[in-house]
Amino acid sequence: LLQSSFRHLSLDPNCPSERYLLYREWAHPKNIFKLQPLDFIRKYYGEKFGIYFAWLGFYTNILTVAAAVGVGCFLYGCLTKDNCTWSQEVCDPNIGGNIIMCPQCDRVCTYWNLTITCESSKKLCIFDSFGTLVFAVFMGIWGKSISTTLNFFLEFWKRRQAELEYEWDTVEYLEQEEQVRPEYEACCTHVVMNEITQIRNILITEHVPYTACRKCVRMTFCTSAIFFWILLIIASVVGIIVYRLSVFLVFSAKLSQHISGTEAIRKYLTPQTATSVTASLISFVVIMILNIIYEKVAILITDFSMLLLYLRWKRGTDYENSLTTKMFLFQFVNYYSSCFYIAFFKGKFVGHPGSPVYWLGKYRNEECDPGGCLLELTTQLAIIVGGKAIWNNIQEVLLPLVKNLIGRYSAAAKSEKVVPRWEHDYHLQPIGKLGLFYEYLEMVIQFGFVTLFVASFPLAPLLALMNNMLEIRLDAWKLTTQFRRMVPQKAQDIGAWQPILQGIAILAVVTN
């Protein structure tokens, strides 16, 4: 039994429930199109949460422009696909019907007619049109202006961030104001003399965790571990490539011969399409599995190496920045490596008729569709971006809800007395010290998909916009209903995520 509920007004008119007000004005689904009460969020949860939701709201607002332009380019491609000269020539029996293409594999593949790719060429014209060129230039300016080298999104965010620093009185927030991490103090066993700081000839002693020799050993070990796990990600990508090469032979030989009931979709279900879709699904599953592993690995490496640079990692912010760098490095290679392969390497080293290039001396190098690999890259992005958004939202909503329901019913069965509200809240799920870290990571990975490969998938900003509008309310609902309130913490900016976003924006100019 509960003494009161945060979803109802307080009975004391002189003491309104701030949590109820946040739920009603911020977390409720009816507020999905309303502005966020940032000052109230900062008052209840602290500046650290306030700056995150301010950044997320600002990023979502900026996405509206990119989403509108992307939808316009997509509609332009849909309206002009029938006038695409290349598609018309491929589908014309007098032009494409007279072009015989070489076999795409050895032994089981035969010569084929170019008109087989008629439907895929029509779909390709939707994404590969003049509108795509305009959209790529726009996203280059939106992500990183080539002429002025100023990132519009990030520069406007810096201005907004400066306003919040002034309003929330964090302009002069110094490192000395942040408390030393207890984990650091517990490991300090050695004492050294500070040769610089002297007060009246009294040397100030300073506790450090390790000597120089042990720091060198740990640094070498951590660097080797990081490279090992990155190579493991690359090995998984190579495994997907080998799967593509081997399964393409199977689909080419058996897809249209031994599968009954495929007559109606045979013109759509080509060996290239089947290989691309199945490989993208497998790649998505591998990415999700590796995410779980690399999350633990990044934390272990950071904990193992956090004592090396003891002057920098005494504070919790410095620890999070170090973990941010390692975790994003893993996630960058994990999420984007397959997309980089399709966009820049697939079909580039196939040789020529009579002298093909082989992988591992056995598999013939993979070729793109006659129109290019753009459609396959679009399929890869749609599966990864859409699947990632659905999986993350389900995981963020269902897991804490189920855990709280189990804990609530088990506690109610053991006790018959009235449970105070504060005691009930104590048994909610703890956010953890790295709660916002995963929220930032999810959005930054999404920002990479929106900017790096947006030329092949103009609808990516629209999907990101819809996801973020839902993400803001889901995060608010989690904080007000499913998670225990954290001790408010100060923060001046978004930390190490700022240079990471700048690096992605610069790379987006090259990829687009």
C-alpha positions in Angstrom: 0.0 0.0 0.0 1.2 3.5 -0.8 0.7 6.5 1.3 0.6 8.8 -1.7 1.3 8.8 -5.4 3.4 11.2 -7.4 0.7 11.2 -10.0 -1.6 13.1 -7.7 -1.4 16.6 -6.3 0.0 17.0 -2.9 -2.6 17.5 -0.1 -0.5 20.3 1.4 -1.1 23.5 -0.7 2.2 24.9 0.7 4.3 22.0 -0.4 3.4 21.0 -4.0 4.9 17.8 -5.4 7.7 18.7 -7.8 7.8 15.2 -9.1 4.1 15.3 -10.0 4.6 18.6 -11.8 7.4 17.1 -13.8 5.4 14.1 -14.7 2.4 16.2 -15.8 4.2 19.0 -17.7 7.1 17.0 -19.0 6.9 13.2 -19.0 3.2 12.8 -20.0 2.7 11.7 -23.6 0.4 14.7 -24.3 3.4 17.0 -24.0 5.3 15.4 -26.9 5.1 18.7 -28.9 5.7 21.0 -26.0 9.0 22.6 -24.9 10.8 21.1 -22.0 10.8 22.8 -18.6 14.6 22.9 -18.5 14.8 25.2 -15.4 12.5 22.8 -13.4 14.5 19.8 -14.6 17.7 21.5 -13.5 16.2 22.4 -10.1 15.0 18.8 -9.4 17.7 16.7 -11.0 20.7 19.0 -11.2 22.7 20.8 -13.9 24.1 17.5 -15.3 20.6 16.2 -16.3 19.5 19.7 -17.3 22.3 20.1 -19.8 21.7 16.7 -21.3 18.0 17.4 -22.0 18.8 20.9 -23.2 21.3 19.4 -25.7 18.8 16.6 -26.8 16.0 19.1 -27.3 18.3 21.4 -29.3 19.5 18.6 -31.5 15.9 17.4 -32.1 14.8 20.9 -33.1 17.7 21.2 -35.5 16.8 17.9 -37.1 13.4 19.3 -38.2 15.2 21.3 -41.0 17.2 18.3 -42.2 14.2 16.0 -42.0 12.1 18.4 -44.1 14.8 18.6 -46.8 15.3 14.9 -46.7 11.6 14.2 -47.2 11.6 16.7 -50.1 14.5 14.9 -51.8 12.9 11.5 -51.3 9.6 12.7 -52.8 11.5 14.3 -55.7 13.1 10.9 -56.4 9.7 9.1 -56.2 8.2 11.6 -58.7 11.0 11.5 -61.1 11.9 7.8 -61.0 9.9 7.1 -64.2 11.9 9.8 -66.1 15.3 8.4 -65.0 17.3 7.9 -68.2 19.5 5.1 -66.8 16.5 3.1 -65.5 14.6 3.6 -68.8 17.6 2.2 -70.8 18.0 -0.8 -68.4 14.3 -1.7 -68.7 14.1 -1.1 -72.4 14.1 -4.5 -74.2 15.8 -3.0 -77.2 18.7 -1.5 -75.1 19.1 -3.4 -71.8 17.6 -6.5 -73.4 20.4 -6.7 -75.8 23.2 -6.3 -73.2 24.5 -9.6 -71.9 26.5 -9.4 -68.6 29.3 -11.6 -67.5 28.7 -14.3 -64.8 29.1 -12.9 -61.3 30.5 -16.1 -59.9 32.4 -19.1 -61.1 30.9 -22.5 -62.2 27.3 -22.1 -60.9 26.6 -18.6 -62.4 25.7 -18.1 -66.0 25.5 -15.1 -68.3 22.6 -12.8 -67.6 20.6 -10.1 -69.2 20.8 -6.5 -67.9 17.0 -6.2 -67.8 16.9 -8.5 -64.8 17.9 -5.4 -62.7 15.0 -3.3 -64.0 13.1 -3.1 -60.7 16.3 -2.5 -58.6 17.3 0.3 -61.0 13.9 2.0 -60.5 14.3 1.8 -56.7 17.8 3.1 -57.1 16.6 6.2 -59.0 14.6 7.2 -55.9 17.7 7.5 -53.8 20.2 8.3 -56.6 18.8 11.5 -58.2 19.5 15.2 -58.4 17.7 15.6 -55.1 20.3 13.3 -53.5 23.1 15.6 -54.6 21.3 18.6 -53.3 20.6 16.9 -50.0 24.3 15.7 -49.6 25.5 19.3 -50.1 22.9 20.6 -47.6 23.9 18.0 -45.0 27.5 18.9 -45.5 26.6 22.5 -44.7 24.3 21.4 -41.9 27.0 19.2 -40.4 30.1 21.1 -41.3 30.3 24.2 -43.4 33.1 23.8 -46.0 33.5 27.4 -46.7 33.6 28.8 -43.2 34.7 25.6 -41.4 32.0 26.3 -38.8 29.7 23.6 -37.7 26.2 25.2 -37.7 24.7 22.8 -35.3 27.6 22.7 -32.9 28.2 26.4 -33.1 24.6 27.3 -32.3 24.7 24.7 -29.5 27.8 26.4 -28.0 25.8 29.6 -27.9 22.9 27.9 -26.3 25.2 26.2 -23.9 26.8 29.5 -22.9 23.4 30.9 -22.2 22.6 28.0 -19.9 25.9 28.3 -18.1 25.1 32.0 -17.3 21.5 31.3 -16.3 22.4 28.2 -14.1 25.5 29.9 -12.6 28.1 27.3 -13.9 30.3 29.7 -15.7 33.0 29.7 -13.0 32.5 26.0 -12.1 36.0 24.8 -11.4 37.5 21.4 -11.2 38.3 21.9 -7.6 34.6 22.1 -6.7 34.1 18.5 -7.8 34.8 15.9 -5.2 37.5 13.3 -5.5 36.3 9.9 -6.6 36.2 7.4 -3.7 37.6 4.7 -5.9 40.7 6.8 -6.5 41.2 7.6 -2.8 40.9 3.9 -1.9 43.8 3.0 -4.3 46.2 5.7 -3.2 48.9 3.8 -1.3 52.2 5.6 -2.4 53.3 9.0 -1.2 55.5 11.3 -3.3 56.9 14.8 -2.8 55.6 17.7 -4.9 58.8 19.5 -6.0 57.0 22.5 -7.3 54.5 23.5 -4.6 56.3 24.8 -1.5 54.8 26.8 1.3 57.4 28.1 3.8 59.9 25.3 2.9 57.3 22.7 3.8 56.9 20.1 1.0 53.4 19.2 0.2 52.9 15.5 0.1 50.7 14.0 -2.5 49.2 10.5 -2.6 49.5 8.6 -5.9 48.4 5.1 -6.7 51.3 3.7 -8.7 54.9 4.3 -9.5 56.2 5.3 -12.9 57.3 1.8 -13.9 53.9 0.2 -13.0 52.1 3.0 -14.9 54.1 2.2 -18.0 53.2 -1.5 -17.8 49.5 -0.7 -17.3 49.5 1.8 -20.2 51.1 -0.8 -22.5 48.6 -3.4 -21.5 45.6 -1.1 -21.9 46.7 0.1 -25.4 47.2 -3.5 -26.5 43.8 -4.5 -25.2 42.1 -1.6 -27.1 43.8 -2.6 -30.4 42.9 -6.3 -29.8 39.2 -5.6 -29.4 39.2 -3.3 -32.4 40.8 -6.0 -34.5 38.1 -8.4 -33.2 35.4 -6.0 -34.6 37.2 -5.9 -38.0 37.4 -9.7 -37.9 33.6 -9.9 -37.5 33.2 -7.6 -40.5 35.4 -9.9 -42.5 33.2 -12.8 -41.4 30.2 -11.0 -42.8 32.0 -10.4 -46.0 32.9 -14.1 -46.3 29.2 -14.9 -45.6 28.2 -12.5 -48.5 30.6 -14.2 -50.9 29.6 -17.7 -50.0 25.8 -17.2 -49.7 25.7 -15.3 -53.0 26.7 -18.5 -54.8 23.9 -20.5 -53.1 21.3 -17.9 -53.9 22.5 -17.6 -57.5 22.2 -21.4 -58.0 19.1 -22.3 -56.0 17.0 -19.2 -55.3 14.8 -19.2 -58.4 14.9 -22.9 -59.0 14.0 -24.7 -55.8 11.8 -22.2 -53.9 8.2 -22.6 -54.9 5.7 -19.7 -54.8 8.3 -17.0 -55.7 7.0 -16.3 -59.1 5.2 -13.1 -58.1 8.3 -11.7 -56.3 11.0 -13.2 -58.4 11.8 -9.9 -60.1 12.3 -8.3 -56.6 13.9 -11.3 -54.9 17.2 -11.3 -56.7 20.4 -13.0 -55.4 21.9 -9.5 -54.7 18.8 -8.5 -52.7 18.6 -11.7 -50.7 22.3 -11.6 -49.9 22.1 -7.9 -48.9 19.0 -8.3 -46.6 20.2 -11.4 -44.8 23.7 -10.0 -44.4 22.3 -6.8 -42.9 20.2 -8.7 -40.4 23.1 -10.9 -39.4 25.3 -7.8 -39.1 22.7 -6.1 -36.9 22.6 -9.1 -34.5 26.4 -9.2 -34.3 26.5 -5.5 -33.6 24.0 -5.8 -30.7 26.0 -8.8 -29.2 29.3 -7.0 -29.5 27.8 -3.9 -27.9 27.1 -5.9 -24.7 30.7 -7.2 -24.7 32.4 -4.0 -25.5 30.5 -2.1 -22.8 32.0 -4.4 -20.1 35.4 -4.3 -21.8 35.6 -0.5 -22.0 34.7 -0.2 -18.3 37.3 -2.8 -17.3 40.0 -1.1 -19.4 39.1 2.3 -17.9 39.1 1.0 -14.4 42.4 -0.7 -15.0 44.0 2.4 -16.5 42.3 5.2 -14.6 45.1 5.4 -12.0 47.8 6.0 -14.6 47.3 9.7 -15.0 46.4 10.3 -11.4 46.4 14.1 -11.7 43.6 14.0 -14.3 41.4 11.2 -13.2 40.8 12.1 -9.6 37.4 13.5 -10.6 34.3 11.7 -11.8 34.1 13.9 -14.9 37.6 13.0 -16.0 36.7 9.3 -15.5 33.6 9.6 -17.7 35.5 11.5 -20.4 38.1 8.7 -20.5 35.4 6.0 -20.7 33.6 8.1 -23.3 36.6 8.1 -25.6 37.2 4.3 -25.3 33.5 3.4 -25.6 32.9 5.6 -28.6 36.0 4.2 -30.4 34.6 0.7 -30.0 31.1 1.7 -31.0 32.3 3.7 -34.0 34.2 0.7 -35.5 31.3 -1.7 -34.5 28.4 0.3 -36.0 30.1 2.0 -39.0 32.6 -0.5 -40.3 30.1 -2.5 -42.4 28.7 0.7 -43.8 32.1 2.0 -44.7 32.9 -1.3 -46.5 29.7 -1.1 -48.6 30.1 2.6 -49.4 33.8 2.7 -50.2 35.3 -0.7 -50.7 32.7 -3.1 -52.1 32.9 -3.5 -55.9 36.1 -1.5 -56.2 38.6 -4.3 -56.5 36.8 -7.0 -58.7 39.2 -7.1 -61.6 37.9 -7.4 -65.1 36.3 -10.2 -67.2 38.7 -13.1 -67.6 40.8 -11.9 -64.6 38.7 -11.6 -61.5 40.1 -10.9 -58.0 39.7 -13.6 -55.3 39.4 -13.3 -51.6 41.5 -15.8 -49.6 42.3 -17.4 -52.9 38.9 -19.0 -52.9 36.0 -16.5 -53.0 35.5 -14.2 -56.0 35.4 -10.6 -54.8 31.9 -9.2 -54.3 30.4 -7.0 -57.0 27.9 -4.3 -56.7 24.6 -4.0 -58.7 25.2 -2.5 -62.1 23.9 0.8 -60.8 26.2 0.8 -57.8 26.1 -0.2 -54.1 23.9 2.8 -53.0 20.7 0.7 -52.7 22.5 -1.9 -50.6 23.9 0.7 -48.4 20.4 2.1 -48.0 19.1 -1.3 -46.9 22.0 -1.7 -44.4 21.3 1.7 -42.9 17.5 1.2 -42.7 17.9 -2.2 -40.9 20.6 -0.9 -38.4 19.1 2.5 -37.7 15.5 1.2 -37.4 16.4 -1.9 -35.5 18.7 0.0 -33.1 16.0 2.5 -32.3 13.3 -0.1 -31.7 15.6 -2.3 -29.5 16.9 0.6 -27.4 13.4 1.9 -26.7 12.0 -1.5 -25.8 15.0 -2.1 -23.5 14.8 1.2 -21.8 11.1 0.9 -21.1 10.4 -2.8 -20.4 13.5 -3.7 -18.3 13.0 -1.2 -15.5 9.2 -1.6 -15.6 9.4 -5.3 -15.2 12.0 -5.1 -12.4 9.9 -2.6 -10.5 6.7 -4.6 -10.9 8.5 -7.7 -9.6 10.0 -5.8 -6.6 6.7 -4.1 -5.9 4.6 -7.3 -5.7 7.2 -9.1 -3.7 7.4 -6.3 -1.2 3.6 -6.0 -1.0 3.3 -9.8 -0.2 5.8 -9.5 2.7 4.3 -6.4 4.3 0.8 -5.3 5.2 1.5 -1.9 6.7 1.3 1.4 4.8 4.5 2.0 3.0 5.6 5.7 2.9 6.2 7.2 -0.5 9.9 7.8 0.2 10.5 4.2 1.1 8.7 3.0 -2.0 10.9 5.3 -4.1 14.0 3.9 -2.5 13.2 0.5 -4.0 13.0 1.8 -7.5 15.8 1.1 -10.0 19.0 3.0 -9.4 20.2 5.1 -12.3 23.8 4.4 -11.8 26.8 6.6 -12.1 26.9 6.2 -15.9 23.2 6.6 -16.5 23.5 9.6 -18.8 26.6 8.2 -20.5 24.5 5.6 -22.3 21.9 8.2 -23.3 24.6 10.4 -24.8 26.2 7.4 -26.6 22.9 6.4 -28.2 22.3 9.9 -29.5 25.9 10.5 -30.8 25.8 7.1 -32.7 22.6 8.3 -34.2 24.1 11.6 -35.1 26.8 9.7 -36.9 24.3 7.8 -39.0 22.4 11.0 -39.8 25.5 12.8 -41.1 28.0 10.2 -42.3 25.8 8.2 -44.8 22.8 10.5 -45.2 23.3 10.8 -49.0 22.3 7.2 -49.4 19.3 7.4 -47.0 17.5 10.8 -47.1 14.9 9.6 -44.7 17.4 9.1 -41.9 16.9 12.6 -40.4 13.1 12.0 -40.4 13.5 8.7 -38.5 15.9 10.3 -36.1 13.5 13.2 -35.5 10.6 10.8 -34.7 12.8 8.7 -32.5 14.1 11.7 -30.6 10.7 13.1 -29.9 9.7 9.8 -28.4 13.1 9.4 -26.7 12.7 12.7 -24.7 9.4 11.6 -23.3 10.5 8.1 -22.6 13.6 9.3 -20.7 11.4 11.7 -18.8 8.9 8.9 -18.0 11.8 6.7 -16.8 13.2 9.3 -14.5 9.9 10.3 -12.9 8.3 6.8 -12.5 10.9 4.0 -12.8 14.2 5.3 -11.4 15.4 6.5 -8.0 16.2 10.2 -7.9 19.9 10.8 -8.1 21.9 13.3 -6.0 22.0 16.5 -8.2 25.3 17.1 -9.8 26.8 20.2 -11.5 28.0 20.2 -15.1 29.3 23.0 -17.2 29.0 21.4 -20.7 28.5 18.0 -22.4 32.1 17.1 -21.8 34.0 14.8 -24.1 31.0 14.5 -26.4 31.7 18.0 -27.8 35.0 17.1 -29.7 33.5 13.8 -30.7 30.6 15.5 -32.4 33.0 17.9 -34.1 35.1 15.0 -35.4 32.0 13.3 -36.8 30.9 16.5 -38.5 34.3 16.9 -40.2 34.3 13.3 -41.3 30.7 13.7 -42.7 32.1 16.2 -45.3 34.4 13.6 -46.6 31.9 10.7 -46.7 29.1 12.7 -48.4 
